[in-house]
Amino acid sequence: MKRFPLYIRFLLGYLFFGAAGFIAVATLSSRLTYNYLIRSRSETLYDEASLIASTYSTVYDGNVIELASAYPQLRAVATYLDSEIWVMERNGSILVSSDPSRDGAIIPNFDPTVTGNRNHMTGSYFGSFPYTVLSVSAPITGNYRTYGYVVIHLPMDRVQDSANEILNIVYITFVIVFLLSLSILVLIVLLVLRPLRSITEGARQFADGNLSYRIDVTHHDEMGYLASTMNYMAEKLNKSEEDERRFIANISHDFRSPLTSIKGYLEAILDGTIPPEMQEKYLRRVIGETERLTKLTQGMLTLNSLDRDHGLSRTNFDVNRVIRDTAASFEGQCTGKRIRIDLTFAVESEMVYADLGRIQQVLYNLIDNAVKFSPAGSSIDIQSFEQHGKVFVSVKDHGCGIPKKDQARVFDRFYKSDQSRGRDKKGTGLGLAIVREIIQAHGENIDLISTEGVGSEFIFSLPRAAALVEDSQVQ
């Protein structure tokens, strides 16, 4: 089935609407105009007939009325009204007429009551005319008697000519309005169609996988907003694809390295390259590599669960106590590197409303990072404080710091700066990504402040415990 372009359908629909509208207007206007003119002309003619009848009534004297000689201007009035005027007796005899040939004629079957409660009638007036006329009659009265009638006949051709003139004005006005509205429609179609074509082409390019394509629409309207939104969508999808490719490359690298080591050590053990007395040493290395793979897999599962849903088991708990317990778990590592962990709390107990297990994981990853990149003999500062109705936790080290070019990407999955790759060969690159996902799942934020050669500080926020917030509002 052939489909017409959108603008063709618009134009065809409008033309159909215009034709239907013209037919409706022509039919309705013709009927209304014709009825209006008959009503208007009949009222005008009746007023004139009544005036002539009243003039005849003034000549009434006793029982005799001279109707034939009382109104010499009858023909002049008939000419002015473009009609024919009769003065008739009650029996239908024409006493005087603007057409002399009708003087003395008798109208057969004359019945003045045929009009009923109307003052006019249309037709041949009892067969008196070979064409249709509009006839209006007014009685000539005197002494409470009707002596005759003044009848004015207007050819319906005159009424039709007036109707045609009015209808011509209506038709011309309709055509002008139709053409003006059509031009506006064409302009609107062009203004909408051109950007719509660009947007359609952009959608086709995006569907074909060309996410680098950009829709060139500069209008500051709904179309421009739609184009900008689609460009933004394509940009995000393109970035997502790049992140996915990077993710696959990184995970392939991080899985391949320990697997290669495991395979090499086991093959060396099997073929006797590694003597029996050295096998325990290399088997421990194999176990270390498997632990690394386990840690990497666990990190990926954690991120996947956070991506799938943000279901959190929120409770009220003391975040300062969690900080103390988590910091204590690094005592062995800190002792080996002579690193001191300093805890600074604004209050003894800082209650928050969050997922305790997830926050433990956040603190563990941040402190683990700080220990890894802190030089021997340095310190790690951990603080908690309340501000603007939220609880903030800060983990600060005095290590090498993070280069400015890497700071924007430290929370990306599998991303490692050059310095971290040199120092942390066993890292998975998922720790900070997990931290950010957990904090964002709580509806909060985490920020980084880092200076090369000085150190790095991670600050994240948590909601205060609900009960404490309600108490503060009551107070």
C-alpha positions in Angstrom: 0.0 0.0 0.0 1.5 3.3 -1.1 1.9 5.9 1.7 1.9 9.5 0.9 4.3 11.9 2.6 3.0 13.7 5.6 2.8 17.1 4.0 0.8 15.6 1.0 -1.7 14.2 3.5 -1.9 17.5 5.3 -2.6 19.3 2.1 -5.1 16.7 0.8 -6.9 16.8 4.1 -7.1 20.5 4.1 -8.3 20.7 0.5 -11.0 18.1 1.4 -11.9 20.2 4.4 -12.0 23.3 2.3 -14.2 21.7 -0.4 -16.6 20.3 2.2 -16.7 23.6 4.0 -17.4 25.5 0.8 -20.3 23.2 -0.1 -21.7 23.6 3.5 -21.3 27.4 3.5 -22.7 27.7 0.0 -25.8 25.6 0.8 -26.4 27.2 4.2 -25.7 30.7 3.0 -27.9 30.4 0.0 -30.8 29.3 2.0 -30.3 31.8 4.8 -29.7 34.7 2.4 -32.8 33.8 0.3 -35.0 33.6 3.3 -33.6 36.8 4.7 -34.1 38.8 1.5 -37.7 37.6 1.2 -38.4 38.6 4.7 -36.7 41.9 4.4 -38.2 42.8 1.0 -41.7 41.7 2.1 -41.5 44.0 5.2 -40.3 46.9 3.1 -43.0 46.3 0.5 -45.7 45.9 3.2 -44.7 49.2 4.7 -45.0 50.9 1.3 -48.3 49.2 0.6 -49.6 50.2 4.0 -48.6 53.8 3.3 -50.5 53.8 -0.1 -53.5 52.1 1.6 -53.6 54.8 4.3 -53.5 57.5 1.6 -56.5 55.9 -0.1 -58.3 55.6 3.2 -58.1 59.4 3.8 -60.3 60.1 0.7 -63.1 58.0 2.2 -66.3 60.2 2.4 -69.5 58.7 3.4 -70.2 55.4 1.6 -68.4 56.1 -1.6 -64.6 56.1 -2.2 -63.0 57.1 -5.4 -60.0 54.8 -5.5 -59.1 55.2 -9.2 -58.2 58.9 -9.1 -56.8 59.3 -5.5 -53.2 58.4 -6.1 -51.7 59.7 -9.4 -48.1 58.9 -8.2 -48.7 55.2 -8.2 -46.6 54.5 -11.3 -43.7 56.6 -10.0 -43.7 54.5 -6.8 -43.8 51.3 -8.7 -40.8 52.4 -10.8 -38.9 53.3 -7.7 -39.7 49.9 -6.1 -39.0 48.1 -9.4 -42.3 46.3 -8.9 -45.9 46.4 -10.1 -48.6 47.9 -7.9 -52.3 47.2 -8.0 -55.3 48.8 -6.3 -58.0 46.2 -6.1 -61.5 45.9 -4.9 -62.6 43.2 -2.5 -64.0 41.0 -5.4 -60.6 40.9 -7.1 -61.2 43.6 -9.7 -58.2 45.8 -10.4 -59.2 49.5 -10.2 -55.8 51.0 -11.1 -52.4 49.5 -11.8 -48.9 50.8 -12.5 -49.3 48.7 -15.7 -52.3 50.3 -17.5 -53.0 47.1 -19.4 -54.2 45.5 -16.2 -56.8 48.3 -15.3 -60.3 46.8 -15.0 -59.0 43.2 -15.0 -60.5 40.7 -12.6 -58.3 38.2 -10.8 -60.1 34.8 -10.9 -60.3 32.9 -7.6 -59.0 35.9 -5.7 -58.8 35.1 -2.0 -57.1 37.7 0.3 -57.1 35.2 3.1 -54.8 32.8 1.4 -51.7 34.3 3.0 -53.0 33.4 6.5 -51.1 35.3 9.2 -48.4 36.4 6.8 -48.3 39.6 4.9 -46.8 38.1 1.7 -46.9 35.1 -0.6 -44.8 33.8 -3.5 -46.0 32.4 -6.8 -47.9 33.5 -9.8 -50.6 35.3 -7.7 -53.6 33.3 -8.8 -52.1 32.8 -12.3 -51.7 36.5 -13.0 -48.0 36.3 -13.9 -46.0 33.8 -16.0 -43.1 34.0 -13.6 -42.7 33.9 -9.8 -43.3 37.1 -7.9 -43.2 38.1 -4.2 -46.7 39.6 -3.5 -47.5 41.8 -0.5 -51.0 43.2 0.2 -52.3 45.8 2.6 -56.0 46.4 3.2 -57.7 49.7 2.4 -60.1 50.4 5.4 -62.5 53.0 6.5 -65.4 53.2 8.9 -64.4 49.8 10.2 -64.8 48.3 6.7 -62.4 46.9 4.1 -62.9 48.5 0.7 -60.1 47.0 -1.1 -56.4 46.1 -1.2 -53.1 47.6 -2.3 -51.0 44.8 -3.7 -47.3 45.1 -4.7 -45.7 42.5 -6.8 -41.9 42.1 -6.9 -40.4 39.6 -9.4 -38.4 36.9 -7.6 -35.7 37.4 -10.2 -34.9 40.7 -8.4 -34.7 38.9 -5.1 -32.5 36.2 -6.6 -30.2 38.8 -8.1 -29.7 40.4 -4.7 -29.1 37.0 -3.2 -26.5 36.2 -5.8 -24.7 39.5 -5.1 -24.5 38.8 -1.4 -23.5 35.2 -2.0 -20.7 36.3 -4.4 -19.4 38.4 -1.5 -19.6 35.4 0.8 -17.9 33.1 -1.7 -15.1 35.6 -2.5 -14.5 36.1 1.2 -14.5 32.4 1.8 -12.0 31.8 -1.0 -9.7 34.6 0.3 -9.8 33.2 3.8 -9.2 29.7 2.5 -6.2 30.8 0.5 -4.8 32.7 3.4 -5.2 29.8 5.7 -3.8 27.5 3.1 -0.7 29.6 2.8 -0.4 29.6 6.6 -0.8 25.8 6.6 1.9 25.5 3.9 4.2 27.7 6.0 3.6 25.7 9.1 4.1 22.4 7.3 7.4 23.7 5.9 8.5 24.9 9.3 7.6 21.6 10.9 8.4 19.3 8.1 12.0 20.3 7.5 13.1 19.8 11.1 11.0 16.7 11.2 12.8 15.3 8.2 16.1 16.0 9.9 14.9 14.3 13.1 13.6 11.3 11.1 17.0 11.0 9.3 18.7 11.3 12.7 16.5 8.5 14.1 17.3 6.3 11.1 21.1 6.9 11.6 20.8 6.1 15.3 18.9 2.9 14.5 21.6 1.9 12.0 24.2 2.3 14.8 25.7 5.6 13.7 25.6 7.3 17.1 28.1 9.9 16.1 25.5 11.5 13.7 24.1 14.8 15.0 20.7 16.3 14.0 21.2 19.9 12.8 18.1 21.7 14.1 18.6 25.2 15.4 15.0 26.1 16.2 14.3 27.1 19.7 11.0 25.4 19.9 9.5 21.9 20.5 11.3 20.5 17.4 14.6 22.0 18.5 14.1 20.6 22.0 13.3 17.2 20.5 16.4 17.3 18.3 18.6 18.3 21.2 17.1 15.5 23.3 17.8 13.0 20.6 21.3 14.2 20.1 21.8 14.0 23.9 20.4 10.5 23.8 22.7 9.5 21.0 25.7 11.0 22.9 24.8 9.0 26.0 24.3 5.8 24.0 27.6 6.4 22.3 29.3 6.9 25.6 27.5 3.8 27.0 28.8 1.8 24.1 32.3 3.1 24.6 32.0 2.3 28.3 30.8 -1.2 27.4 33.7 -1.7 25.0 36.1 -0.4 27.6 34.4 -2.6 30.3 34.8 -5.7 28.1 38.4 -4.8 27.4 39.2 -4.1 31.0 37.5 -7.2 32.3 39.1 -9.4 29.7 42.5 -8.0 30.7 41.8 -8.4 34.4 40.6 -11.9 34.0 43.2 -12.9 31.5 46.2 -12.0 33.7 45.4 -14.2 36.7 44.2 -17.0 34.5 47.4 -16.9 32.5 49.4 -17.0 35.7 47.4 -19.8 37.2 47.7 -21.8 33.9 51.5 -21.2 33.7 52.1 -22.2 37.4 50.0 -25.4 37.1 51.6 -26.4 33.8 55.1 -25.8 35.3 54.2 -28.0 38.3 52.8 -30.8 36.1 55.7 -30.9 33.7 58.2 -30.8 36.5 59.7 -27.4 35.7 59.0 -26.4 39.3 60.6 -28.9 41.6 58.5 -30.4 44.4 60.2 -28.4 47.1 59.1 -25.1 45.3 55.5 -26.3 44.5 54.0 -25.0 47.7 55.3 -21.5 47.0 53.7 -21.4 43.6 50.5 -23.1 44.7 50.1 -20.2 47.2 50.5 -17.8 44.3 47.8 -19.7 42.4 45.6 -19.3 45.5 46.3 -15.6 45.5 45.3 -15.3 41.9 42.1 -17.2 42.5 41.4 -14.8 45.4 41.9 -11.9 43.0 39.4 -13.5 40.6 37.0 -14.1 43.4 37.3 -10.5 44.5 36.8 -9.3 40.9 33.7 -11.5 40.4 32.2 -10.4 43.7 32.7 -6.7 42.8 31.0 -7.3 39.4 28.1 -9.1 41.2 27.8 -6.2 43.6 27.7 -3.6 40.8 25.1 -5.7 38.9 22.8 -5.9 41.9 23.1 -2.1 42.4 22.3 -1.6 38.7 19.3 -3.9 38.7 17.6 -2.4 41.7 18.5 0.0 44.5 16.8 -2.2 47.2 18.4 -1.2 50.5 17.8 -2.5 54.0 17.7 0.9 55.7 18.0 1.1 59.5 19.0 3.7 62.1 22.6 3.1 63.3 25.6 4.9 64.7 27.9 5.6 61.7 30.8 6.5 64.1 30.7 3.0 65.6 30.8 1.6 62.0 33.8 3.8 61.2 35.6 2.6 64.4 35.0 -1.1 63.6 36.0 -0.8 60.0 39.1 1.1 60.7 40.1 -1.5 63.3 40.0 -4.2 60.7 43.0 -2.5 59.0 45.2 -2.6 62.0 47.4 -5.3 60.6 48.0 -3.5 57.3 48.6 -0.2 59.0 51.0 -1.6 61.5 53.1 -3.1 58.7 53.3 0.2 56.9 53.5 2.3 60.1 50.3 4.2 59.1 48.3 5.9 61.8 44.4 6.3 61.4 43.1 9.4 63.2 39.4 9.5 63.9 37.7 12.8 64.5 34.0 12.9 65.4 32.0 16.1 65.9 29.8 14.2 68.4 30.2 10.9 70.2 27.3 9.2 68.4 26.1 10.2 64.9 22.9 8.4 64.0 22.1 7.9 60.3 19.4 6.2 58.3 21.0 3.9 55.7 21.9 0.3 54.8 24.5 -0.6 57.4 26.1 -3.4 55.3 26.5 -1.2 52.3 27.9 1.7 54.2 30.4 -0.8 55.8 31.4 -1.7 52.3 31.8 2.0 51.3 34.1 2.7 54.3 36.1 -0.5 53.7 36.8 0.4 50.1 37.7 4.0 50.9 40.0 3.1 53.8 41.5 0.2 51.8 42.3 2.7 49.0 43.8 5.1 51.4 46.0 2.5 53.0 47.3 1.3 49.6 48.3 4.7 48.4 49.6 6.2 51.7 53.4 6.2 52.1 54.9 4.5 55.2 54.9 6.6 58.3 51.9 8.8 57.1 48.4 9.1 58.6 44.8 8.7 57.4 42.2 11.1 58.7 38.6 10.0 59.0 36.0 12.5 60.2 32.2 12.7 60.6 30.1 15.8 61.1 26.6 17.1 60.6 25.7 20.0 58.3 22.5 21.2 56.7 20.5 18.3 58.1 22.9 15.6 56.7 25.8 13.6 58.0 29.1 13.9 56.2 32.0 11.3 56.4 35.5 12.2 55.1 38.4 9.8 54.4 41.6 11.6 53.7 45.1 10.2 53.0 48.4 12.0 52.6 49.7 10.0 49.6 50.6 10.7 46.0 47.2 12.3 45.1 45.3 11.8 41.9 46.2 13.7 38.7 43.6 16.2 37.6 43.1 14.5 34.3 42.1 11.3 36.1 39.9 12.7 38.8 36.7 12.8 36.7 37.1 9.1 35.9 38.2 7.6 39.2 34.6 6.4 39.8 34.3 4.6 36.4 34.3 0.9 36.4 37.7 -0.8 35.9 39.4 2.5 35.5 42.8 2.8 37.0 45.1 5.8 36.7 48.7 5.2 35.6 49.9 5.7 39.2 47.5 3.2 40.6 48.5 0.6 38.0 52.0 1.1 39.1 51.3 0.8 42.8 48.3 -1.6 42.9 48.8 -4.5 40.6 46.1 -6.5 42.4 43.3 -3.9 42.3 40.2 -4.6 40.3 39.3 -1.0 39.5 35.8 -1.6 40.9 36.2 -0.3 44.4 35.3 3.4 43.8 32.6 2.5 41.3 30.9 0.4 43.9 31.3 3.2 46.4 29.6 5.7 44.1 26.8 3.3 43.2 26.0 2.6 46.9 26.0 6.3 47.8 23.8 7.2 44.9 21.4 4.4 45.7 20.9 6.2 49.0 20.1 9.4 47.1 23.3 11.0 48.3 26.6 12.2 46.7 30.3 11.5 47.0 33.0 14.1 46.1 36.7 13.9 45.6 39.3 16.6 46.6 42.8 15.6 45.5 46.1 17.4 44.9 49.2 15.6 43.4 51.9 15.1 46.0 49.6 16.1 48.8 46.9 13.5 49.0 43.2 12.7 48.3 40.0 13.2 50.3 36.7 11.4 49.7 33.6 13.0 51.3 30.2 11.4 51.1 26.9 12.3 52.7 24.2 10.2 54.5 20.7 11.1 55.7 20.3 11.6 59.4 18.2 9.1 61.4 14.5 9.8 60.8 13.7 10.0 64.6 16.3 12.7 65.1 15.1 14.8 62.2 11.5 14.7 63.6 12.7 15.7 67.0 14.6 18.6 65.6 11.5 19.8 63.7 9.4 19.6 66.8 11.9 21.6 68.8 
